[in-house]
Amino acid sequence: MPDITILCPTGHLGFTPLEPDSFRAGCELKPDFIIADSGSCDIGPYPLGADGQASPAAWQRHDLEIMLTEARRLGVPMIVGSASDTGTDRGVRQFADIIRDVAAEKGLAPFRMATIFSELTRDQLLSRMQAGSTIQGLDGRPDADAALIGRTDRIVAVMGGEPIAAALAAGADVVIAGRASDCALFAAPLLNAGMSPATAYYAGKLMECASFCCEPFMGKESIFGRITEGDIRVTAMHPGQRCTPASLASHAMYERRDPFREYVASGYVDMTNVHYEQWDEKTARATGATFVPSAQPMVKLEGAGKVGERRLAIVGIRDPYTIENIDKAMDWARARLAERFGAPETAGWTVHYHVYGRDGVMGSLEPSPPLRPHELGIVVETVCQDAKRAEEICALASRNLFYARLKEVKGTAGAAALMSDEILVGKPGYEWTLNHVMPVRDASELFRTEFSTVGGAARKAA
């Protein structure tokens, strides 16, 4: 079985622009495929629920243009997954339009493009549930019911390698995929080459975030993978980086609840007995992954629904006594809000006090909050269905910290400083509603593939 070589220029296409020098250095090695992921859950539920994007369109075009022109120059397939951050149908069409525009501007020779759609409707899920399918919750979530589906605005299914492999086998030169498991993008051509799911998906797990698997840390630099059955070698393309056993192993554990398992629709990669070694100065090698197939294919679903309108205010506190009693001050402020607006659980509003300088990042998970911070910054966030009411609640929630009545406080000047007596308008608030899996007969059945011929000359003539 011959080696398959893959060039990965970025771990999240468009989130920040990729670095062209290391990418072009990788292109000089003449890879068989150029592959990049373009999505993440890290950006929160808003982009999916609102069917928007977190990455600027100009940066997305920057990355797609560089990848497409080099892929066509080399005559190799290009794969992009989770188009436009979330992989909705809109995102797939947006990226396909960019590909067409770039091809026209560059006068590229005609090529075959596959677009793979992964968005589902609420009715599709409800129909499957009525037919007896259970949509199982992950990470302690309850199974989905009709009420949960009802408050979900947008849903995507997460594809494995099968739909992408099929598109490549049908002759696609460019694949623009909807929501996909990051590793599946890289696995698809390896599966077509006859490699095992263990090798294919594990290679994808190691390469999914480009230079994140190298050291020292550098974002958006390219890596080059050389894969044959049971043998994965990853090389850093930036002259100041190298891939090492430690850097490769640490990335294998990245974003895993279980550091030894990588789940896809058809099963999971078992990384328990993987062995890492230094291959050359810039290359590390991984061997020993196995694959455990599922008795029943299960496709992950991601869904988000709107909670309400968001308003924000920023308050600073420097007074030592108020800092020492900040929880009492916030409790006092919340009680005054409930008196005026009604209990939040029945009146349909929420307030969050994010206390930066103590536990603003991790909240209750903070393992070692400082005992005596000298200054706190508090971001006040309110959510309510009615925008005007959200603004009023936010104004009172922030000013209540200024007026908080605490034991032993005798002054009347207040102990909080408002950065500005202004309520900031945030994007609407969304929640993750679906983090579930659904049984399917075939790992490809939820995904729809369309083919088109793209060519600069044809576009200009039109």
N, C-alpha and C positions, 0 to 999 in steps of 0.2 A: 504494500500500500504506500503510495507516494506521500511526501509531506504536503500539507496544506498550509499556506502562509496567509496571515491576516494582519492588516494594519488598522489600528484603532487610534483615531486622533483626539478623542475627547470622551469623557464620561457622561456628559450631558450637553448635547449639541445645542448651541445658542444661548446657554445660560450665562456664559461669558465667552467671548470669541476664542476659538482655538488658536494655537500658536503655529503659524505656517512653516517655520524653519524646520522644526523636528518632524512635521508631517511630510514635507517634501524630501527630507532625508530618508524617511521610511519608504516613500514612493520610489526612490532610487534602488531599493532592494527588490522592486517588482513583485509586490504582494499579489496573491491570487484573489483576495477580496479586501474591500475597504468597508468597515462596519462601525457604526456609532449608535449609541442609545441617545434618545432625546427626551426622556421623561423621568419623573420621580414623584413619590408620595411626600418627599421631604418638604415640598413647597406648600403643603397643607391642602385642605379640601376646596378652597375657593376656586382655583382655576378649573377644576373638573366640574363642580356644581354650576358655575356661571358659564361654562364652556368658553373660557378665556385662555390666556396664556401668561406665564410668568417671565418668559424670555422675550426681550425686544425683537421685533420682526427683523430689524436690520442685522442683528447678530445671528439670527437663524439663517438669513440669506447669506451672510458672510461665510458661515460654515458649510452650508449646502453647496454654494458656488465653488469653493475650493475643492471640496470632495468630488463633486460631479466632474469638473474639468479634468482633474487628475485621473479619476476612474475611467473616463472616456479616452483620455490620452493613452492610458495603459491598456485599455480594452478589457477591463475586469469588472465584475459586478460590484455594485454599491448597495449596502443595506442600511436603512435607518428605521428605528423602531420607536414606539410611543411618541408619535409625531406631535410636535408643538406642545410638549410638556405632559400632556395627559392622554394622548392617543384617541381622542374623540374623532368622529367622522369629519368634523370641521377641521381639526388639526391635520388629518390625512390629506384632505383636499387642499388646504393651505400649502402644505409642503409640495404636493404634486404640482400646484400652480407655479411655485417658485422654480421647480425643476424645469417646467416648460418654458418659463420666462428666461432662465439662464441659458437653456439650450438654444433658444431663438437669438438671444443677444450674442452668443459665442459662435453661432452658426454650426452647431455640432451635427455630425452625421446622425441619421435616424437611429433610435434605439428603442427597446421594448421596456415599458415600465409597468410594474404591478403595484396596485394599491390594495391594501388589505384592511378591511374595516372591522372594528371590534366593538362598536357601540351597540347596546341592547336597549330595548324599551321596557317600561314597567309592565306593559301588557304581556310581553314575552315571558318575563319572570313569573307573573301571576298565572299565566297559562300552564307553565311547567309545574308550579306548585299545586295547581288544581288537578294536574295529572298524576300527582303523587311524589314529585321530587321534593326533597328537603334541601333547603339552602342553609348550609351549616355555618354557624358563626366561628370565627377564629379568635384566638387570644382571649377567651372567656366571654365573647359576645354571645347572646342568645341566638337561636336560629331565627331566620327572617320570617316575618309574617306580613299580612297584607297592609297593616298600618305602617310598618317600616318601609315597605316598598312605596307606599303612598306619599311619604314625605321625602322621597329621593327624587331629585331633579334630573340627575344624569348618571348613567351606568356604563361602565366598560368591562369587558371580559379580558382577562390577561392571557394572551396566547403563548403556547410553547413553540418549539421549533418547527412543528409539522406544517402549518400553513405557509411559512416562509420557505421551507425546503421545497414544498410543492411549487411555489411560484418560481423559484430558481430552476427547478427541473423542467418547467414549462418555457424556459428561455428568457426569463426576466433579466435585463441588464441593470435595472434600478428597481429596488423594492422599497416602498414607503409603507410602513406597517403602522397600524393602530397600537393600542396598548399591548405591550409584550413584556414577558419576563426578560430582564436584561440579558441573561446568559443565553436565552433562546436565539437571539440575533446571531450570535457567533456559532451556536450549535448547528444551525440549519445547514450550512454548506458542508460541515463535517459529517453530519448524518447522511447527506447525499453522497459523500465520498466513501461510505461504508463503515465509518467509525462507530464505535459503540456509544450509547447514550452517556455512559460514564465519562469517556474522554471528551465527547462533544460538549456536554453541559458543564463539565468542570473547566474546560478551556474557557468557556464563556464566563464562568464565575470569576476566573482569575483576570480576564481581560476587560471586563465590562466598564471599568472606570478609568481606563487608559493609565496615565502615569501615577495614579494613586497607589499602584502596586509596586512602585519604585521608591528609591531613596536617594538624596533627601527629598522631602515633599516639594512637588511643583505641580500646579494645576494646569490642565489643558495641554499637556505635552503628549506626544504620540508614543505608542509602544508597538512592537512587532512580535507577533506570535508565530512560531513554527510548530505545527502539531502533526503527529502521526499517532497511530493507535497506541494508547497507553503511555504516551510521552509528550509532554507539553513544555516548550521552552519559550520564555518571554524575555524580550530584549528592550531596554530603554533606548529611545532615540535621541533624547536630549544629551548633549555632550557632558553635562554636569550631573547626570543621573546614572544610576545603575539599579538593576533588579537583583535582589539577593534572596536567599532562603527566608530570612526574617521578613523582608518586605512583602514577598509573595504569600507567605503563610498568614501574615497579619491581614492581608486583604481578603484571603479566603474566609476569614472570620468576620469580615466587615458587614454590618447590618444583618446579622444572623441572631435570632433568638437562641437557636442551637448552632454553635459554631461548626458542627460537623455535618450539617445537612443543608442541602439546597433543593428546595421543592420546585417542581414544574408540574404541568398537568398530568403527565404520564408516570410520575413517580418522584424519587428524590436521589440526588447524588450523596453517597456516603463518603465523607472525607476523613473518617476516623484514622485510617492507616496510610494516608498520603505521606510521601517522603519528598523532601525538598533538598536540593543541592545546588551549589554554584557550578554553572556550566563553563562560563568564561567571565571576563572582567565585568561585562554589562548584562549578562544573561543568567537567569536562574531556571532550574528545571523542576518539574513536579511530576510524580508518578504515583500510582497506587490507588486512584479513586475507583469506587465501584458504584453501581446503580441498582436501586431497589425499585422495580416496577410496581405500580399500583394495580390492585385487582380491579379497581374501578377508576377510570380517568376522572379527575376532578379539576375543574377550571375555576380559578380565583376570580371573584367579582369585586370591583371597587365602585362605590357609589357615594354621592354627596348630595346634601339637600340644604336649602336655605333656612337659616334660623331667624334672621332679622337684619335690621339696619344697625350699623356699628358707629359709635361716636367715641372719641378719645380726648383725654386731657392729661396734662403732665404737671405733677406737683413735686416740689423739693422740700425736704425736711432736714433741718440742721440742729434743732433744739434737742439736747441730750435726753431730757425727760420724755418728750414725745416719742423719740426713737425707742426708748426703753419700753414704752407702752403703746407701740404702734398697733398691735393687734387689738387692744382695747379701743383705740381711736377708730380703727376701721369698723369694729363691731358697733360702736356708737353711731357712726355714719350710716351703716346699713340699716340700723333700727330706725333712724330718722327717714330714710328713703321708704321703708315699708309703711311707716305711718302716713306718708303723703301719697304714695302710689299704689299701695296694697302689697300684699305678700307676693314676692316674685314668682313663686311656683303657681299662683293662681292668676296673677295680673299680667303674666307674659313678658317679663323683663328680667335681665340679669345684669349684675355688675361684678367686675373683676378688678381687684387691686393687685397690680404686678409690682412687687417691692424689689426694685433693683438696688443692689448693695447688701442685700440679705439673702434672698432666695428667688430673685426675679426670673432666673433662667429655669431652675429645676423645681421650684415650688416645694411641695411637701417631700419630694425626693432628694432635696439638698442634704448631703450627709454631714456637712460641717458648717452651718451658718455662723457668721461672726458673732461673738458675744456682744461687742460694743462697736458697731459701725458708727463712724462719726457723721455720716451723711447718707440719706436715702433719697433715691429718685423713685417716684411712684407713678406708674402709668395707669390711669383710670380708664377702663374699657366698659362700655355699656352696650347691650344688645336688646333691641325691641323691634317688633314688627313695624311700628309707626315711627318714621324718621324724626318727626318733630318731638315726639315724646322721648325718643332715645336721646336727643340733644338736651332736653330739659332734665332728664334723669342724670345724664353725665355731668351737667353743670352743678347740680346739687351734690352729686357724689364726690366731686372734687372740692367744692367749697365747704362741705361738711368736715373735711379734714382740717381746713383752716379754723373752723369754729368748734372743733371737737372738745367736749367738756370732759376733762380728766380730773380725777381726784388730786388734790393739792395744787391744781393750777388756779392761780388767783388773778393772773393778768388777763387783759381783754384784747391784746394786740393780735392773737393768733400765733400759731407755731409752724405754719406751712407757708411756703412761697410758691405762688403760681407762676410757672414759666411764662405764661401769657394767659390773660383772662379770656380765653378763646377755646371753643370746642372744635376739635379737628374732625373732619369727616373721613371715616375709614371706608374701605370696601365693605359690601354686605358680608354678614357673618354666615359661614356655612359649616356644617358638621359632616364628619365621615359617618355615613349611615350604613354602608355595606363594606365589610371586610370579611367576606364569606367565600365559601367554595360550593360549587354546584356539580353534581354528577352529570356526566355526558356519556353517550355511547362511543363517540369518536372525538379525539382531542381537537379536531379541526371544524367540528360541526357548527360552532357559534360564529365563525368568521367568514367574511365574504370577500372574494378576490376579484378585482377587475383589471383587465389588461388594456393598454393603449400604446400606440406607436408615437414616440416623441421625436421630433427632428427640427432643427433650426430652420432648414430651408422650407419645410412644409408650413411652419408657423408664420414665417415672414410672408409667404405667398398668400396665406389666409388673411 
